[in-house]
Every structure is written in C-alpha cells, then in structure tokens.
Amino acid sequence: MVHKFETALASAPDSWKYTPVLFKGGFLKAWDDQFFTIEEAIEKGTNYINPDKPDNSPITLTGLGVHLNPITETCGFDFDGVGSNRNFEHHFGRSPKDLPPTITTTSGRPARCQMLFRVPKHYWKFIKGKTIELEGCSKVELRWGHGIQSVVTGRHPNQKKDGQGFYSFVPGRSPKDVELAELPEWACEQWVEITRNSNKRNRPYLKKETREELERDSERIKPFLEKYYQPATKYQDYDDWLHVGMSLHHVGNAQGDEFKHFDDWLNWSEGMTNFDENECYDKWDSFGKSDNPRKFGSFYEVAKENNPDIFEEEPPKVDKKQLSREEKIKLIEDTMNELYQLEVEGADWNKVQYLKSVLGGYHINKNEIQKRLLMMFADKNGLSFATPKESKRRHRTFSSSITKQEAMEVLQPGFTIEGKDCLLMGESGAGKTLAALGLSYALATGCPILDDLYGIPEPRQGATVWVGSDGGDGAFGMVKKYAEMLNVPQLDYWDDNFTFIGADAEQEKPSWGFTLNGLTEIVETLEAGHPNGQPYKLLVADSLKKILEIADIDFGIGPVGLVMQIAQAIASKYNCVWLWLHHTKPGAAKGGFGIASSGGNSNIYQIPYAVHRLVKHEHKELGQITEWNVEKFRGEKSRKFRYVLSDYLFDLVEDNVADADDKTTQILKAIFTESITPEGLKTDGTTPEIIANSINMKEKTLRNRLGILKNDLKLVGYSRPCYYLTKQGAKQLSVDCVSIRAEVEDYIKSEWGRV
C-alpha cells in the first residue's frame, strides 16, 4: 500500500532528501547527518526508539521534512505572518512577487508560506541561514545550511486554531504544477550581503594562536595533503576524512576566512571512491561551532604517525611576539602598498599570495583586499570617483553650466554615449561580436549602421581598442574571422583604426584581465592613442565574465559595482565608450527577463548608461534573425528592431518577416489567433481541427505535437474540447512572434497580471 506521504511527494525533485519529523522537528539521533529517500524516511521514522531516552517509548513520524542544504541544493524562504512580505522587500529591495513561481508549502495559517528554490552552486559558500526582522512586521526565515530542514507534508500542531492542521502545497505550486525554480541572481546577491557580516563564527579560542602561526600553518596544508595524505583513499573512512576537514576549516576560520582551505579539502577528497561534492559543502558548513576545535596540530600528528619513514617536518611553532595597535595598522598599510606595486607590475604570484595571507591574518578577506586595491588604482590614476576634494559642494541649479563629462553627448545615435559605458548582452551565438565590430566600423568610417540613418560626423570619429579575452589564444583569430564576415568596403581604413589586446602565444602574452597590471596597460594605451594619431573612441571588453574571472573576481558576489565604476571613470577620463560584451543567464532568451537577463551581479546592468540585449531567432528562409532591444539609453526611450547579416554589414527586417517559422510557433500562434472571434472577444481555446486547418497540418500529426507541448514543454493546456496557451506558452509566443507581440503581452497581463 502506498503511504500518503509518498503520494503527496510523488512529483518532488529527485535531488530532495528527507528526515522524519514529529510535527516541526527531526527526532532521529544525528538526523542532520542522515539523508533518506521518502520510503527510507517513512521506515526509519515509524516506531522509532531513541537509545538516549530513558523511557524507550517509540515515536512515529507525523510528517517529512526536506533538508535545505547543498545535499538537496534547495533553500527556503519562510514567510511567517502578516507584514512578512514588507519585511522581505525592505531587506531585499524587491517584492516577493518578483520571485519566480516555485514549489511552495503552507500550514494554512494566515499569511504563512514557504517558497523553496534551487540555489546556484557558486553561492553555496556565501549564503547562510538567517532570520530577518523589521519592526511591525512578521519574521522571514532564510533557510539554508547544515541541520536545517522544512516540513513539506504531514500534520501541523495548529496550536492557535487558525490553520488547517496539516502541511500542504499552495494551489498551483505543488511539484505537479511547477518545477523547483532557481533562486534569481538578485536574490542570491542580496542574501550574501544580508549575511556577509554575520557569517563569522564565534571564535573564543583565537587568542591562543598568533597571526604568524596561522599563516605558517596555512602555507603547509597543501604540501602536507600532497605528500603525507596520499593516497586519499587511505583516509576515506568517515571520521578520518571529517577530522582532516575540521583541521583545515579551523586554520582558515581563525584567520577570518572559513572557506580559505575548502578547495584544498575538496580537491583532496576527489581522490576517494566515495567522494560526494555536495556532502563536502554540507559538512564544511557544520564545522567551527565547537569551542575546542581540531587544529593544525592534530593534522600534523596524523601525518607524522602515518608516515614514519619519510616525515621530516618541524612541529608547529608559536610566535609569542605581539604587535601594538599602531604597529598592526602600519603593517597593514605597508603590506597593501607592497601588494599594490606587485599587482601593477604583474610580479611573482607566490609573493602576492604570501602578502594576501598576511592580510588574511588580520581578518581582511579576499573581497575587501580586491576593493582596496581597485580603489588605490582609481586614486593613483585620478579617476573621478576615487578621492573627493576636501571642499564644500557648490550650489548648482538648472541654470548652472555643465562639464563635458556631464554633457551626455550621443556618439552613435541610439547606441553609445561619448565618454560613457555600455553593456551589450545576448545568449551564445546571438551576434554580440558581429554587432560590436559593426559599431567599431561605423565609428572609424562614419557610415550609418542598423537603424541609424545619419552616421557619425568626421570630427567625432575615432579608433577602437578591442580587448579579447573570451577564447584565450583563439580570440584574435575569431575577431579577424568575424570582421571579414561583415564584408565592408573600407576594411583597410578600419584596420588602420583598430588595436587588439589579448592572448599572444608567440610572445607568451596571456589574456587580458581586470587586474591592476591589466588596467595600467589600458590606461597607458588610451593615454597614448592609436599609433596613427587618432584618439580611441571605443573600447570593447569581450567578455565581462571572462575578464573578471582572469582577475579572480567573482562576477556574482565580488566587488562588481566597483569594477563597473572604474570602467565608467576610465571611459569618462579618456572620452571613449567602454563597451562590455556579456552573456545572458541560462533561459533568459525565452524567459522575458528584459534588462535583468544579464547573468551575475545586478550592478552589471544597473550601472551602465546604455544597455542593449540581443535575441536570436531562426527563420527557414532568412536563417538567423537577430532582435536588438535597446533596454536602456539614458535620455531616450527604449526601442527594438530586427536585422540579418547581409552582403554589406546588416539589413533590417520587418516585423511580420521576423516571426519564427518553426512548427511550435505556428501552433501557438494558431491557438492564440483562432481563439479570438471576429468581434474581438477571447474564447476558451481552439480545437485541434481548427488549428490543423489553420497551419495546413494533418490532424493526427498535430495531436501528437499538442501532446508534447502539453505534457513535456508545458506550453499549452487542455480543457475539453479546446487547447489554450499556458502563461509559459504565451510568453514564448511573445518572444518568437514579434508581429503580434503587443496583443500577446496584453493577453498575458489580462490573464496573469503582468508579463
């Protein structure tokens, strides 16, 4: 007989693991280290006897809780009553309504529910469970981490008699109705910020170890693992593996960076036959809560005991010398200055890492070091935002004069603003490189391009410096190939106004990154201008994520806002356009995200003066059609147009021609258009017979396709005898069928409230 909990969770994500609960809490011994399937959890939780309880009375589960941690890749936002939505909006800057539809549970109590999301892997290290509060509002629990679970089915105590007495899924938000949505980047970023300063473990034992001792221990961890802890399978017994992780966690945590040696532990663990990456993340989160942790000494002794023939290491030393407060401040200042100089010169990696470890000993984490180095660069290079003058602000009104930097003078009408930054984003293959090369050619020659009818006058024309980091050693070859595809008449003149900066295998030059050494090179290049005497008016950075990655800056939670500000200030100082090329997040092309389609930190699209988004469509006759969306252009309205690559640059395409012509789009369009009566009234759907006649398809073939669209893709629904568009289907139709986009978007608003 199928248990009712199995029925309730039949469509739940495969990644979910459970623990039996008694109303709200797990009751198995060490339940937070046990991850069961539904069947296993029911079996373990039935007539369970806790060996530590004196009465030995059996306990039977009242429900199942899902673990909320890296094992399940799932987190929860628990809204705990009236005003919790306002509380969430206060801390996250956006309404809970902006979160995507996802699996959601409720106890039926007023204004209470829990939304569950899949957490992107690169945020696992940086978010922590936390309860956020706002005066006059109910709490919101941000639920994630080792030892955290959420009841998804079963009885609820309902002590206040204002609920339903059991947990259930919100109508339309069960695993049968929706998938487990990925937590959006904006929510992940803000969660990191909310918990950034509260993530430090309570470390009362810090005074027993000096900075110098911890630094020395850090330097020895990787060599020890490589020399004395091999093969890793020798240590794959659970306790042995765990004890190594505890020691490594302590060394980093005591220096203010609990993840400092996580990758060392993870990489070492990969050599074990029972390796589980998700479990590594979960267990690491459980470390550091003891007042008597395992330290480097334990790690040292195990290595010594297991390698008596080859072990020849000095025991851990303790430097008793303590610096005064003033000496520490001076040491930090001197270390930062030395580190800055090394970074500018692109000098010895080992020295750089040593200096960073010194700063880590004073609990200055990687992000803070990166921010300070970038601010030092901005200050030393006279960038506008870096060091404000010590004077009162002058009084200015609408009649006050403005500087050249404040003038907002358009360089390429509708595309770029002189001396400002710009973001051009799109999915892979959408044509970002071709589009940027087209802008470069138009800037060099003054010719009109795309929907610009007038071109650029000669006094405003200039050269391009192209920073090609995406593609590594192949970046230059890729740019040359795409330039030839444009088939332009003044190729030689354009070539005389173009400079490429990137990997050069022959000269052993690496790809360019947003490092101090790289920024110094860019500043010197812009300062000198093109060798032919022309000023650089356009800098193309391809691509944003790769350029930050080379500089070891996380494009999700790193100091991205400061990166964008520095690029903006360089553009302003040298009166050129800084054009970022950037990839959109997965699924953005079909998701209707608009300007928020950008992957990574929200500053990427919020800061630039202009934001453009490209979307590709396939057409049977025309091949690829690209839709250019001007999402933001300071001082002007947004606009969009469609174009194809032609014998010379690009040709614009009319809306009705640009409609996608694949069978899915034809079916969705027929369902939509045939559901409207001659009087303009909307009916409940369209029959297969009418759809088949409309698109000239056999009805049997059509019914097979409709089954796929309904059951697999969730684009259509069925209510006898008609098929109708789901919200997902309507949104896809609005993307693929531009000629009726306005009507489809009006329909979406009328049915679901917003596009």
N, C-alpha and C positions, 0 to 999 in steps of 0.2 A: 504494500500500500504506500502510495506517495505521500510524504509528510507535507503538511500545509506550508511549511517554510520553504520546501523545495518548489512547490507550485508558485509561491509568491516571488521567488528569485530565479525562476526558470530562464529568464532572458537577461539576467545580470551579466556584467562584463566578466570574461574569463579570467581576468587578472585579479579579481576580488578574492580575498581570503578572509575567513571568518573566525569568530570566537563565540562560544555560547555565553549568554548573559542572563542574569537574574534581574529583570526589569531594565535597569540602565547600565549595570556594571558587569565586567567579566569576573568569573568566580573560579576558574581553573587555577591551580597553582602555576605561577610563572606564565600566565595566559598571554602576556605581551611578547613572549618568545615562541609562541606556537601559532602556526598559520594553517588553518584547516579548510578543506572543501566544505560545501554545505552538508553533505552526507556525514563527513567525519565530525563536524562540529555538533550535529544533532546526536550522533552516537556518543561522543565524549561528554556531552552535557546532560545526558539522561541518567538519572540515579547516580550522580557523581558524589563520591565520598572524599572529602578533603582530609588527607592524612594528618594535617596540622591542627585540625579541630578536635577538641576533646570529646564532644558528644557523638562524633562519627555519623551524624544524621545525613542521609542522602539529599542531594539538591538536584532538581530538574530544571532545565533551562526554561525561560519564558519567552526567549527570542534569540535572534542572531545579530551580532554586531560585525561590521566590516572594519578591518584595520585601515587606518588612514596614515599611510607612511610609504616609503619607497617600495616596499614589497608589493603593494597594490597600485602604486603610482597615483593614488587617489587622496584628495583633501576634501574638507567640508567647510562650508560657511554656515554656521548655525545661528539663525535669527531668532532671538529669544523673547519676542513680545512686541508690544506697541512701541513705536519710535525706533525700532532697531534698523529700519531702512534708512532713517535720517542719520542715525549713528554711523552706519556704513558709508553713506555719502559724505559725511564730514571727514572721515579718515581717508577715504579712497578718492575723493574728488569727483566721483561719478555715481550715478544711481545704480542700485542692484538690477534695475530694468535693463541696463546696458550689458549685463552678463548674458551669455548665450543660453538658450534653452538646454537644460540638462536634467539628469535624474535627480528628483527632489522628494524628500520624505517629510512627513508631518505626523504629529500626535493628535492633531485636530484642535489643539488649544489655540486661543486667539493670537493671530499674527506670529505664529511659530512655524518654522520650517527649516530644513537643512538642505542646501544645494551642494551637490557633490561634483567634483571636477577632476580631470586628469591633469597632473602637474607636469609641465615640460621638464625634461631631465636636467637641463642646465640650471634650474632653480632649486633643485633638491638640497643643495648645500646651504642655501642662503635664506630659506624661509623657516620660520619656527612657529609652533603653536602659540597663540596669544589670545587673550580676551580684550576686546577694545570697548571703551566706555565713553559715554557722553552724557553730561548732566541732563536729567529729564527724559532720557531715552533708555530703552532696554538694551541689554548687552548683545554683542555679536561675538561668537567664538570663531576664531580662525583655527581650524583643527587640522593638525599635521604633525607627525613625529612618532618616535618610538613610544609605545604604551598608550596610544590614542586610538579609540575605536568609536564607531557610531552605530547605534541600533537602527537596522533597516527593516526589520519585520519582527512582530511579536507583541506582547502585552505592554501597556504603559500604566504606571501606578495611578495616574489621574487623581491625585490627592485633593485637588481643588474642584473636582467635578465639573470642569469647564472644557474637557476634551472628549475624545471618542473612546478612550481606554485602550487603544492599540495604535501601533505604528503602521502607517500605510504610505503609499506613494501618492503625491499630489496628482489629481486627474490630468491626464495628458503628459505627465512627467515620470511615468514608470519606465523601466528598462524596455518594455514592449513598445513604448511610444517614441522614445528619444534615445540617442546614444549618450554615453558619458562624454560631455563636452570638454575640450581642452580649456584650461583657465587662460584667459586672454593675457597678452603681454603686459597691458597696462595694469591689470590687477596684480600680476606677479611682481612687477617693478615696485608698486606701492606697498605691497606686503613686505618686500625686502626692506623698504625704507622704514616701515612701521616697527619692524622688529630688529633693525640694524643695531640700535644702541642697547637693546635688552637681551641680546644673544649671548653676552659674555657670561660664562659660568661663574658661580661663586667659588673663589679660589683662596681659601684661608691659608693654604699651605705655601703660597708664593714666597713668603719671607724666608723660607728655608733654602731657597735656591737663588743664586745671583744670575744676573743677565749673562755674564761671561760663561758660566757653567752651562746654562741652557743653550747658548749659541754653539758651544763646543759639542754638546750632545746632538744638536740638530745636524751639524756637519758630519757626524759619524753614522747617522741612521742608515742612509742609503748604502754606504760601503759595507756596513755590518750585514744588511739584508743580502747583498750580492755575494759576500764572502762566507759568512757563517750561518746563514739561514737557508742554505740550499742542500738538497732540493726542497722546494716549498712543500711538497707532498709529505715530507717528514713531520711537518707541523700542522697538518690539516685536521688533526683531532680538534674538536670544537674548543676545548679550554686552552690548548696551546695557541691556536690561531687567535682566540679572543685576547689572551694576555699580551701578545705582540701588539695588537691594535690599541689596547689600553695604554701601553707604554708610549707608543708613538703619538697618540692623542694628547697625552699629558704634556709632552715636550712642546708641542705647538700651542696647546691651550694656555700653558703657563707663560707663553710669550705674546698672548693676546690674539692668536690666530688658530682657532681649533682645527681648521682644515689644512694647516700647513703641511702635515705629513700624511694626509689622507690618500693622495695619489701614490705615495710610496707603498702604503699598505695594500691599496687596491691592485697595483701592478704586481706586487709580490704574490698576492692571493690568486691572481690569474693562473699561476702555475699549479694550482691544486685541482684535483679531479672533481671535487665537489664545489667548485667556485660558483658563487651566485652574487653578481654585482649588486642587485637590489638589496640583498641581505647585508652587504658591506655598508651601504649607505644607512640602513636602518640601525645596525649595531653601533656604528660610529656615533649616531645621534644619542645613543644611550650612555655613552662614556662621559666622564668628567663630573659626575654627580656625587662622588664619594669625597669625604674629607681626608681619606687616606688612600690616594690613588697609587696604581703601579707606575713607577717612574723609570727613567732610563737605567738605573742601577739593576733592576730586575731583568731588563732586556739584555744588559751587559753580562750578567751572571749566567743566563741561559746559553748565550753564545759561547761563553768560556767553558761551561760544563759539557756542551755537546761537541766541542772542537778542541780537545786537549792537545792534539799533536800539532796543530797549526796556529792556535790562538796566541797572539803576541801583541796585545793592546794594553795601553796604560789604563788603569782604572779611572772612573770619573773623578775629576778634580773640582774642588770648591774654592773659588777665589773670594777670600773674605773681604777684599777691599771694597768699600762703599763710597760712591761719589756723592758730593753735596748736590743740592738742587741746582745751584748755579753751574756747577761742572757738567751736570747732565744736559742742561739747556745748551751750553756751549758745545758739548759733544754732538748733540743732535744737529745743531746749526752747521758745524764743520762737516759732519757726515753728509748732510744734504748738499752742501756746496761741492764736496768731492764727487758725490754721486752724479750731480748735475753735469759736471765737467766731463766725467767719463761717458755719460749718456750722449752728450753732444758730440763727442769725438768718436762714438761707436766703439769704445775700447773694450778691454778684456771682460768677457762675460763673467768669469769667476770673481773678479774684483767687484763687479756690480752686484752680484748675488751676495757676496760677503757683506757689503755695506747695507744691503736691504735687510739682511739678517740682524745686523747691529740695530737698525731702526726697529725691527720686529721685537727685539728685546725690550724696547720701551713701549710696547703695545701699539705701535703705529702700523696699521695694516696696509696691505697692498694698494687698496683704493686711495687711501689718504696719501701714500707716497706718490702715486701717479698724479693725483690732483696737485700736490705741491710742486712737483717737477714741471708740470704744464704751466702752472701759474708763474713759476720762476722764468720759464721761457717767454711767456707773454710779457712779463715785466721787463726783462732784459732786451726785448725786441720792440719795446714801445707800442705794444698793441693797446688799443683804445680802452678796453675794459679793465686792464690789469691793475694799475696803481692810480687811484684817483688823486687829483691835486688837492692840497690842503687849503682850500678856499671855499667860501660860501657859494652856493648855487646862485647864478644870476637870474634875475626876474625876466621871464620871456612870455610873450603873448602871441596871438595870431599874426600880429603885425611885425614881429621880430624877424630878422634875417636868418637864413639857414645856411649851413655849411654845405660843401659839395657832397660830403658823406651822407648828409641828411636829405639830399635833394630827391632821391628815389627816381633817378632818370632811367628810363627804359633803354636798354641796349638793343635787344632783339625784340621787336613788338610782340607782346603776348607770350614771350618765352623767358627772357632773362632781364635782370635789372643791373645796371652798371654798379660795380663795387659791392654786390650783394651775393649771398649764397643761394643755391637752388638744389632741389632734390628731384632726380628723375628715377622713378622706380617702376618695376614690372617683373612679371614672372620670367623664368628662364626661357629664352627664345622669343620674347616679346619684341625685341628690336631696340633695346636700350643703347647698345654700342653704335648701331647704324644711325639712330636718331641723334646721339651726341656728336658723331662725326659730321652729320648733316649741318648741325648748328655751328660746328667749327669751320666748315667750308663756307657757310654763309657769312660768318664773321670775317673771314680772311678776304673774301671777294666782294661782299656786299650784296650778293644775289638774294632775291626773295626765296623763301622756303616754306613749304607746307601751306598754312592758311594766312601767312604774312604776304601781303600784296606789294609791299614797297621796298623791302630790303633795308640795308644799313648804309647810311651815307659814308663816304670815304674817310672823313675826319674821325669817325668812331670805329673804324675797322681795326683789326689787330690780329696778333698771333695767338696760338694755342699751345699750352704745355699739357701734355697728356700723361697722367700718372697711371700706368697699367700694372696693377698688382694681381688682379684676378687672372689666373692662368699661368703664373710663375714664368718659367723660361719661354713659354709659348705665347705670352701676352703681346709682344711686339709683332710676331707673325700674324696673330689674329687681327690686330688693328690694321696692318697692311692689307690683309685679305678683304676686310670689310670696306676699307677705303676704296679699293678697286671695284667693289660691287656697286658703289654709288655712280660709277661711270660718268664722272664730272669732266667738263671740258678744260678747266683751268687747274688740272692736277699738279702741274709743276709749280705754279704760283702758290697754291695751297701748301705744297710740300716745303716751299721756302718760308712758310709762316707756321711751321709745326715743329714741336720738340717732344720727343718721347723720353720718359723717365721710367725705368723698370729694370727687371732682371736682365743681365747681360752675361751669358755663360762664358763668352770668350774672355771678358775682362774679370770674370768671377765676381760680378756685382749682384747682390741679392735684390729681391723685390722691395719696393718702397713701402715703408710702414709709418704710422703716425707716432714715430719715436722722436726724441729731441734731435738726434742726428738727421733723421729724415726731414723734420720741419726746418732745420737750419739750411739744408740743401734747397728746399723750396723757396725760402726767404731770399737766399742768395741768387737763385735763378730769376725770381720775379724782379729783384732789385736790378739785376744786370740787363734784363730784357732779352729779346731774341737777338742772336748774332747779326741779323740783317738790319738791326736798328729799330724794328717795330716793338712797341710795348706788348706785353702779354695781356690780352683782354679776357681770356678764358682759361681756367684750369679745370680739367676733367679728372676726377678721382674715381678710379674703377678697381674694385668696388668698395663700398664703405665697410662692409663686414670684414673683408679680407685685409684691408688696410689697418683696421683696429686689431684684428687677430694677430697680425705680424708684430704689433706693438704690445701684445699681451693685455689688451683692453677688452673686457667683455662687453659686447655690443648690447647686452640686455641690462646688466646691473652695474657696469663700470661707469666712470665719470664721462658719460656720453654727452651730457649737457655742456660740459666744459670743452670737450672736443669740438662740438658744433660752434661754440662761441669763438674759439681760437680760429677756426676756419673762416668764420664770419669776419673777424677782426683783420685777418690777413687779406681777405678779399677787399675790405674797405681801405686798408692802408695802401695797397698797390693798385686799387681801382680796377680790379678784374673780377670776373664772375667765378666763384668756386662751385662747380657742378659735381655733386655726388651722384654716382650711379649705385643703385641699391636694389636688392631683390625683395619682392613682396613675401609675406608669410605664406606658408602652405595653405592652399584652399582659398586664398584671398580673391583670385580671379573670378570665382563663382560665388563668393560669399557676400558680396555687397558691402564690403568694409569701407569703401571710399578712401578718404585720405588716411585712415587708420590701417590700410592694407600693408603698410610698411612693417617689416619684421624688426624685432628688437625693441629698444628703448623708445618711449613715445617722444622724447626730445628730438629724435631723428626727423620726424615730420612736423613737430610743433614749432621748432625754432626757425627753420629756413624761411626766407622771404617769398620763395616760389616753390610750389610742389606740383610735379607732373606725374601722372600714372599711366602706364601703357598696358593695354589688354589685347591679347591676340585672339583672332577668330579664324577658323579655316573655312574657305569657300571653294566649291567644286571648280569653278571657272577661274577665279582670280587668285587662288592659292591663299596665302596668309594675308588677312586684313588686320591692320593694327588700329586700335582705337586710342586716341590721345586724349586724356582727361586732364584739363588744367584745374587741379583741385584747389590751388591757392596761388594767387598772383596779386601781391599787395597793391591795393588801389584799383583793382579791376574785378569784374565779375568772373566767375568760373565759366568754362566753356568746354566743348568736346568736339572732335572731328575724327574722321576715319581716312586712312590712306593706305596705299600699297607701294612697294618698291617698284620703280619703273626704269625705263631706259636711261633716264637722267634724274637723279635724286628720287623724288616721290611724286605720286599723283593722288589727289583727293578722290574719295569715293562717296557717292550719295548714300543716304541712309537706307533706302529700300534695297540697294545693291549690296550693302554691307551686312544684311541679315545672314546669319549662319544658315546653311542649306542642308545640314545633316537631318536624318530621319527623326531623331529625337526632337529637334527643334520644330520640325514640320508638324509632328503630332501635338506637341504642347501648344503651338500656335493655333492649330485647328480646334483643339479643345477650348481655348480661350475665345477665339473669334466666333466660332459656331455656337457658343453659349450666349451670345448677345442677339436679341430679337431685332427685327427691323425698326422697332420703336426705341431701341437703345436700352431695353431692360435686360438685366442679367438673370439667366436661368440657373438651375442647379447643376448643370453639366451637359455633356454631349454624349450621344450614343455611339458605339463603335461603327455602326452603319454610316452615320453622317460623317464621322472622321475619315473613314476609308474612302468614301466618295470625294471628300474634300481634297485629299492628297494623292488620290489615284493609287491606292494600295489595296491588295486583296484583304478581305475582312479577316480571314483566318490568320494571315501573317500579322495583321495589325493587333489582333487579340493576344498573340504571343508576345509582341513588343510591349503591349499595355501591361501584361503580367509582370514583365521585368521592371518596367517603370514604377509599378505599384509596389511590388514585394521587395525588390533589391535596391532600387535607387530612391524610393520614397518620393518620387516627383508627382505622382498622381494618386488620387483616392477613388473609391468606387462606392456608389450608392445606387442600387438597382433602379433603373437600367442604365445610369449615366456615369461617365468618368468626369472627374473635376480635378483642377490643379490644387496641390498642396501648397503651403507657403514656400517650401523649398523649390517646388516646380515653377511657381510664379516668379521667384527671384532669378532662377536660371533663365527663364524666358526673357526677362527684362534685360539680362546681360547679352544673350545671344541674338535677340531680335530687336535691334535698335529702332526700327521703323514704327513699332508700336510700344516702345518703352514707356512713354508718358502714360498711356492708357493702362498698361500693366501695373505701373507703380501706383496709380490712383486706386486700382483694384486692391492691391496689397494693403494700402492704407485703410481702405473702407472695411476690409475683412479682418485685418490683424492689428490695426492701429498705427503701424509705422513700417517703413521699408526695411 
